[in-house]
Amino acid sequence: MKRTREALGARTAVKKLAQQRGLFLAFLESRLGSRAEAEELLQAAYVKGLKASGSVKAEEKVTAWFYRLLRNAL
């Protein structure tokens, strides 16, 4: 039962991050000055985020967690 909840939570988190792609891209582009670099970094962050998604605490908002991951990648 716990695995099912975790899987549903992970799918929900992935959907939420995908919906926010434009915001993440704009954030990175404003910091990097290059859309191409922003897209590369975002792609790498998505991969890293998926691998580390187990570290997101239930009470933590996934969007805030991902922005922190992006800031740390800059």
Disulfide bonds with the S-S distance in Angstrom:
none
